[in-house]
Amino acid sequence: MIPSFSRLSLLWKILLSTSLAVTLLFALTGWIVLRNAVETTTSTMQDEVSASFQAYQSLWEARAELLGSVSLTLSQMSDVRSAFGTRDPATIRDTANELWKKLAIKNAVFLVTDAPGKVIASVGGMPVAEQDVRTAAARFPEQVSGFLVRGGRLYQTVFTPVYLEDVPQNVLVAGYGVDSLVAKQLKADTGGSEFLFVSKGQPVASSLAPEAARQVAARLAAHPNLERVSDGGIEYAARPTQLLDIEGKAIGNLWILRSFETASERLAALRRNIILLWLLAIAASLGLTYVLARRIVEPLKELDRAAAEVSRQNYAHRVKVVSQDELGRLARTFNAMCASIQQARQELIRQERISTIGRLSSSIVHDLRNPLAAVYGGAEMLVDADLAPLQVKRLAANIYRASRRIQELLQDLLNVSRGSARGAEVCNLRDVAAAGCESLMASAEAQRVVVQIGIPDEIELPLERNRMERVFSNLVGNALEMMPDGGRIQISAAAQNGFVVADVRDTGPGIAPEIRDSLFEPFVSAGKKNGLGLGLALARQTVLDHGGDLWAEFEPGRGACFRLRLPAK
């Protein structure tokens, strides 16, 4: 189980904090670098696609202009017009084939149709429907150009009318077939961009592999606004341009694609380099941090050991000062603090001894004065007066009670210094409580105080009987002193989780707020006429010696309640 951060040593805290800070710093730096690299790469790819598009437009317009100029030149040649004027299909076909072969335009196709669109001569086998000619005728006498898709193939075409006597006699149809070879030639001419001609969602020509072309075409058909598209393995930056037919309507799109493969490899290499640098930086920073932290932590460990010695009251311990920095100043301050504490403690002990002697003397004098006065006065009357037997007996009883009170006070003083415990014996707790209250029953009756003992007979505990009787006597005696005008004292007990918990509760005014925090300290009392203030301190010590505890519970308006917890075994 990993310990909580607060329980780690200072050295580990420094190492973990440093590693975390370096990790976050490099992670943020790496993220910024990679983000800028990706943005730069994407921008570069888009620029390359735009450049490829410009190059494509230039090449394609040049091809269209070549076809148009050649067709226009042919339509105006006297030989051609003479041949077309014969209206003989064989003559027109022979003339057209001979002229077109002389021109020898690579990959070009050529057709001659009559005005309604019927094919008279064909070089290259480009399929053109009569409807195509009639559609182009609507824009004559201008040349008409556009793309056609016939038989699953794409053609770039130019329709040129041949007029005889201001009447369109024939139509010259020149064009290029657009296939994979043309797409690959475009790729070579534009610096490596891929070309994909798509019509009705299907590729008709592409420089990509057939399967890759189908994958890209399907994705672009589903999401025509994509700027990045993948063929399942390679990602491309994409830019479209429409393919317009001879009516100016879109019959498909040309997608110019630029591969991210090289850029992705460079980004992956950059990412690997960043991770490698991060690992090296972590290792170097941790090593340097460890060396520096050790120099910081060792003096702190020495201070920690010194503080432990001080906590064991060894105020003579001193820390060795090895530097002039903050840690050195802290060590000197610590040594000065130890010297100050040692001196103050010695002075405090001296003053406490004097104070204790004074308090003890004052209490003894105060508490012994009344019983000694009773003994002195009684003895004086016995010596000086001739008393009746009944009076003598009464004086003797007073002297006896005063002497017993003196004996009790002296026993309290003796118990303060008592350090060893007598052997315990199994006792009935009810009997012990009753014995402790026996000597106080007369006073209770005189004060109209009812003492109720509600301890079950079956509760028996290993106790030092005399000392525990004294505990109950002290608690009940204190309660009696606080109830001079009558009340009730209730003693109860019950077994709880291997312990016996006994309550001594009264209906008096309760415990004075000013002594609640120091209730069980020696010489503490409030509202009492007799005693040294040792009763509760000795009672609690007795219970602690038995392995239990004694405490008070404060319940406003319900008197005082002292609770004893004693082990059942």
Secondary structure, 3 states (H helix, E strand, C coil): CCCCHHHCCHHHHHHHHHHHHHHHHHHHHHHHHHHHHHHHHHHHHHHHHHHHHHHHHHHHHHHHHHHHHHHHHHHHCHHHHHHHHHCCHHHHHHHHHHHHHHHCCCCEEEEEEECCCCEEEEECCCCCCHHHHHHHHCCCCCCEEEEEEECCEEEEEEEEEEEECCEEEEEEEEEEEECHHHHHHHHHHCCCCEEEEEECCEEEEECCCHHHHHHHHHHHHHCCCCCEEECCCCEEEEEEEEEECCCCCEEEEEEEEEECHHHHHHHHHHHHHHHHHHHHHHHHHHHHHHHHHHHHHHHHHHHHHHHHHHHCCCCCCCCCCCCCCHHHHHHHHHHHHHHHHHHHHHHHHHHHHHHHHHHHHHHHHHHHHHHHHHHHHHHHHHHHCCCCHHHHHHHHHHHHHHHHHHHHHHHHHHHHCCCCCCCCEEEEHHHHHHHHHHCCHHHHHHCCEEEEEECCCCCEEEECHHHHHHHHHHHHHHHHHCCCCCEEEEEEEEEECCEEEEEEEECCCCCCHHHCCCCCCCCCCCCCCCCCCCHHHHHHHHHHHCCCEEEEEECCCCCEEEEEEEECC
